[in-house]
Amino acid sequence: MSQDRRPDESATFVRRITKMPDATRCALGGLGGSCPDVWELSDGNVAIVGRDLTEAYSGRLPDGVGVASDERLVVVPRELLANILDDAA
């Protein structure tokens, strides 16, 4: 990727890429109605809602992987991304 893809902080949410989350399941799961989610932004980037596990993983990242001070390592369920790939096929 040679193109600079720094996000535009004024970008807006264009469309949800994931299927609509089951709000009942999310609320019952103790997440307070919040679920992992993926959105396309108006600048072409993607916003991911997930658990910030930067600290938990910081000491055991694979060689060649780094998280900059202005980045976070976000974890989402595998099936979330698998569903996106299935929909794209």
Z-matrix of the N, CA and C atoms (Angstrom, degrees):
N
C 1 1.440
C 2 1.516 1 109.86
N 3 1.285 2 116.90 1 100.13
C 4 1.452 3 119.49 2 -179.43
C 5 1.522 4 112.27 3 -89.86
N 6 1.329 5 116.59 4 -18.75
C 7 1.460 6 120.13 5 -178.16
C 8 1.529 7 110.66 6 -78.46
N 9 1.325 8 116.56 7 137.64
C 10 1.461 9 121.62 8 177.73
C 11 1.523 10 108.52 9 -72.80
N 12 1.320 11 117.17 10 117.80
C 13 1.464 12 121.53 11 -178.35
C 14 1.521 13 111.08 12 -113.13
N 15 1.316 14 116.62 13 35.89
C 16 1.458 15 118.43 14 176.80
C 17 1.516 16 108.80 15 -60.75
N 18 1.315 17 116.92 16 133.99
C 19 1.466 18 119.28 17 -178.10
C 20 1.524 19 112.34 18 -69.22
N 21 1.317 20 114.32 19 146.64
C 22 1.454 21 122.27 20 173.93
C 23 1.524 22 106.17 21 -87.19
N 24 1.312 23 117.35 22 113.59
C 25 1.465 24 120.74 23 -175.79
C 26 1.521 25 113.25 24 -64.72
N 27 1.327 26 117.62 25 -12.30
C 28 1.464 27 120.02 26 177.07
C 29 1.532 28 111.82 27 -97.58
N 30 1.342 29 117.27 28 2.40
C 31 1.466 30 121.17 29 179.73
C 32 1.524 31 109.94 30 -60.23
N 33 1.324 32 114.98 31 149.47
C 34 1.458 33 120.44 32 179.81
C 35 1.525 34 110.14 33 -109.06
N 36 1.329 35 115.71 34 161.75
C 37 1.456 36 121.77 35 177.10
C 38 1.529 37 108.04 36 -76.12
N 39 1.344 38 116.42 37 124.56
C 40 1.459 39 121.43 38 -176.94
C 41 1.522 40 110.80 39 -95.97
N 42 1.343 41 115.75 40 -53.37
C 43 1.470 42 118.71 41 -178.50
C 44 1.513 43 110.07 42 -157.20
N 45 1.320 44 113.52 43 150.01
C 46 1.461 45 120.34 44 175.05
C 47 1.520 46 107.66 45 -76.93
N 48 1.319 47 116.85 46 129.87
C 49 1.463 48 121.69 47 179.31
C 50 1.526 49 110.21 48 -88.93
N 51 1.315 50 116.18 49 -30.83
C 52 1.462 51 120.66 50 179.09
C 53 1.520 52 109.80 51 -83.04
N 54 1.318 53 115.45 52 164.90
C 55 1.455 54 120.04 53 172.27
C 56 1.526 55 107.96 54 -68.18
N 57 1.315 56 116.27 55 153.50
C 58 1.461 57 120.88 56 179.85
C 59 1.521 58 108.74 57 -56.52
N 60 1.346 59 117.43 58 125.17
C 61 1.463 60 118.80 59 -179.55
C 62 1.517 61 111.34 60 -67.69
N 63 1.310 62 115.66 61 150.89
C 64 1.461 63 122.14 62 176.61
C 65 1.521 64 107.55 63 -79.45
N 66 1.331 65 116.91 64 98.94
C 67 1.466 66 121.98 65 -174.76
C 68 1.520 67 111.68 66 -59.99
N 69 1.331 68 116.89 67 -35.53
C 70 1.459 69 119.65 68 179.54
C 71 1.520 70 110.13 69 -64.16
N 72 1.330 71 116.69 70 -46.05
C 73 1.465 72 121.02 71 179.67
C 74 1.519 73 110.34 72 -62.07
N 75 1.315 74 116.91 73 -41.28
C 76 1.464 75 120.67 74 -179.28
C 77 1.520 76 110.66 75 -64.36
N 78 1.329 77 116.87 76 -43.87
C 79 1.467 78 120.88 77 -179.80
C 80 1.522 79 110.26 78 -65.34
N 81 1.331 80 117.10 79 -41.89
C 82 1.459 81 120.60 80 -179.83
C 83 1.515 82 111.51 81 -69.17
N 84 1.316 83 117.06 82 -25.95
C 85 1.458 84 121.32 83 179.67
C 86 1.512 85 112.91 84 -77.71
N 87 1.321 86 117.29 85 6.93
C 88 1.458 87 120.52 86 178.05
C 89 1.515 88 113.31 87 77.49
N 90 1.321 89 117.00 88 18.59
C 91 1.456 90 120.27 89 -178.00
C 92 1.522 91 112.03 90 -97.72
N 93 1.336 92 116.77 91 4.97
C 94 1.454 93 120.05 92 178.39
C 95 1.518 94 113.27 93 62.94
N 96 1.329 95 117.10 94 30.88
C 97 1.456 96 120.73 95 179.51
C 98 1.516 97 113.72 96 85.11
N 99 1.310 98 117.86 97 0.79
C 100 1.461 99 121.64 98 -179.76
C 101 1.520 100 109.22 99 -97.25
N 102 1.325 101 115.69 100 133.32
C 103 1.464 102 120.96 101 179.63
C 104 1.521 103 109.83 102 -131.48
N 105 1.326 104 117.26 103 153.71
C 106 1.462 105 119.60 104 172.45
C 107 1.524 106 109.06 105 -56.31
N 108 1.315 107 116.21 106 142.55
C 109 1.457 108 120.17 107 -174.82
C 110 1.525 109 109.25 108 -155.20
N 111 1.329 110 116.83 109 157.99
C 112 1.462 111 122.38 110 178.11
C 113 1.528 112 107.97 111 -134.35
N 114 1.340 113 115.24 112 129.61
C 115 1.467 114 121.50 113 -177.80
C 116 1.520 115 111.13 114 -128.70
N 117 1.327 116 116.21 115 142.90
C 118 1.461 117 121.88 116 170.39
C 119 1.527 118 107.70 117 -84.01
N 120 1.340 119 116.12 118 136.76
C 121 1.460 120 121.50 119 178.39
C 122 1.527 121 110.45 120 -102.93
N 123 1.320 122 116.01 121 160.52
C 124 1.467 123 121.19 122 -176.85
C 125 1.525 124 113.33 123 -64.39
N 126 1.336 125 117.82 124 -18.45
C 127 1.471 126 119.98 125 178.44
C 128 1.525 127 112.27 126 -92.05
N 129 1.346 128 116.75 127 6.36
C 130 1.458 129 121.04 128 178.59
C 131 1.517 130 114.26 129 92.03
N 132 1.318 131 117.81 130 -10.02
C 133 1.459 132 121.35 131 176.77
C 134 1.520 133 110.02 132 -80.02
N 135 1.319 134 116.28 133 175.72
C 136 1.454 135 123.06 134 -179.56
C 137 1.520 136 108.61 135 -124.40
N 138 1.329 137 116.20 136 135.19
C 139 1.465 138 121.91 137 176.01
C 140 1.525 139 108.10 138 -103.75
N 141 1.337 140 115.93 139 133.17
C 142 1.458 141 121.36 140 -179.72
C 143 1.518 142 108.99 141 -118.53
N 144 1.331 143 115.31 142 128.89
C 145 1.460 144 121.72 143 174.51
C 146 1.522 145 106.27 144 -101.21
N 147 1.312 146 116.60 145 119.27
C 148 1.458 147 121.57 146 -179.69
C 149 1.513 148 109.66 147 -161.71
N 150 1.305 149 116.09 148 -174.86
C 151 1.465 150 120.68 149 -179.34
C 152 1.516 151 110.60 150 -81.75
N 153 1.318 152 115.59 151 129.60
C 154 1.466 153 121.74 152 176.73
C 155 1.525 154 107.80 153 -79.26
N 156 1.331 155 115.98 154 105.10
C 157 1.465 156 121.61 155 -179.84
C 158 1.525 157 111.10 156 -115.66
N 159 1.323 158 115.73 157 28.96
C 160 1.458 159 121.08 158 -178.71
C 161 1.519 160 111.52 159 -54.86
N 162 1.311 161 116.96 160 -50.72
C 163 1.473 162 120.10 161 -178.42
C 164 1.516 163 111.67 162 -63.91
N 165 1.323 164 117.08 163 -41.98
C 166 1.464 165 120.79 164 -176.99
C 167 1.527 166 112.25 165 -62.47
N 168 1.334 167 117.42 166 -33.85
C 169 1.458 168 121.51 167 -176.44
C 170 1.520 169 113.90 168 -100.36
N 171 1.321 170 118.46 169 -8.90
C 172 1.467 171 121.01 170 -170.91
C 173 1.526 172 114.06 171 -57.74
N 174 1.311 173 118.95 172 -34.10
C 175 1.455 174 121.39 173 -178.17
C 176 1.512 175 114.67 174 -85.72
N 177 1.319 176 117.83 175 -1.52
C 178 1.468 177 119.76 176 -176.39
C 179 1.528 178 113.76 177 -137.14
N 180 1.321 179 115.41 178 33.20
C 181 1.463 180 119.68 179 176.29
C 182 1.529 181 109.85 180 -72.30
N 183 1.331 182 117.65 181 145.71
C 184 1.466 183 120.27 182 177.27
C 185 1.528 184 110.93 183 -63.96
N 186 1.322 185 116.11 184 157.99
C 187 1.466 186 120.56 185 175.87
C 188 1.522 187 109.66 186 -54.20
N 189 1.304 188 115.78 187 137.59
C 190 1.454 189 121.09 188 177.84
C 191 1.514 190 114.86 189 85.06
N 192 1.331 191 117.34 190 -2.60
C 193 1.465 192 120.93 191 179.27
C 194 1.515 193 108.51 192 -106.74
N 195 1.313 194 115.86 193 130.84
C 196 1.457 195 120.67 194 178.48
C 197 1.513 196 110.27 195 -139.53
N 198 1.309 197 116.00 196 153.61
C 199 1.454 198 122.20 197 177.00
C 200 1.521 199 106.61 198 -120.95
N 201 1.327 200 116.48 199 112.27
C 202 1.464 201 121.44 200 -178.15
C 203 1.528 202 110.37 201 -67.56
N 204 1.315 203 115.84 202 163.98
C 205 1.468 204 120.30 203 -177.41
C 206 1.528 205 112.48 204 -62.43
N 207 1.329 206 117.75 205 -22.93
C 208 1.464 207 119.96 206 178.13
C 209 1.533 208 112.08 207 -102.12
N 210 1.345 209 117.00 208 17.59
C 211 1.462 210 122.71 209 178.09
C 212 1.527 211 109.96 210 -120.00
N 213 1.329 212 115.47 211 162.13
C 214 1.452 213 122.47 212 175.03
C 215 1.520 214 108.36 213 -134.16
N 216 1.322 215 116.16 214 145.28
C 217 1.454 216 121.80 215 173.11
C 218 1.529 217 105.81 216 -89.03
N 219 1.324 218 116.30 217 114.45
C 220 1.461 219 121.83 218 -175.97
C 221 1.519 220 108.78 219 -110.98
N 222 1.320 221 116.24 220 132.69
C 223 1.461 222 121.79 221 -179.34
C 224 1.528 223 109.16 222 -109.96
N 225 1.337 224 115.10 223 132.43
C 226 1.462 225 122.14 224 175.45
C 227 1.524 226 107.58 225 -129.36
N 228 1.328 227 117.86 226 157.53
C 229 1.461 228 119.78 227 178.40
C 230 1.531 229 111.44 228 -61.21
N 231 1.311 230 116.09 229 140.67
C 232 1.467 231 121.43 230 -179.60
C 233 1.521 232 111.52 231 -54.73
N 234 1.338 233 116.83 232 -40.71
C 235 1.463 234 119.90 233 -176.93
C 236 1.533 235 112.59 234 -63.67
N 237 1.315 236 117.51 235 -24.39
C 238 1.466 237 120.52 236 176.56
C 239 1.527 238 109.93 237 -61.12
N 240 1.322 239 116.75 238 -50.13
C 241 1.466 240 120.37 239 179.30
C 242 1.523 241 111.64 240 -72.53
N 243 1.324 242 117.64 241 -34.34
C 244 1.465 243 120.68 242 178.02
C 245 1.523 244 110.15 243 -62.13
N 246 1.336 245 117.63 244 -39.50
C 247 1.465 246 121.01 245 178.35
C 248 1.523 247 111.16 246 -64.95
N 249 1.324 248 117.00 247 -38.13
C 250 1.462 249 120.38 248 177.96
C 251 1.523 250 109.61 249 -63.29
N 252 1.330 251 117.05 250 -44.79
C 253 1.465 252 120.91 251 -179.95
C 254 1.522 253 111.16 252 -64.96
N 255 1.340 254 117.17 253 -39.46
C 256 1.467 255 120.67 254 177.88
C 257 1.522 256 110.79 255 -62.19
N 258 1.333 257 117.06 256 -42.06
C 259 1.465 258 121.38 257 -179.54
C 260 1.521 259 111.45 258 -66.69
N 261 1.334 260 117.10 259 -31.05
C 262 1.465 261 121.28 260 -178.14
C 263 1.526 262 112.08 261 -77.24
N 264 1.325 263 116.84 262 -21.98
C 265 1.474 264 121.00 263 -176.68
C 266 1.510 265 112.61 264 -74.73
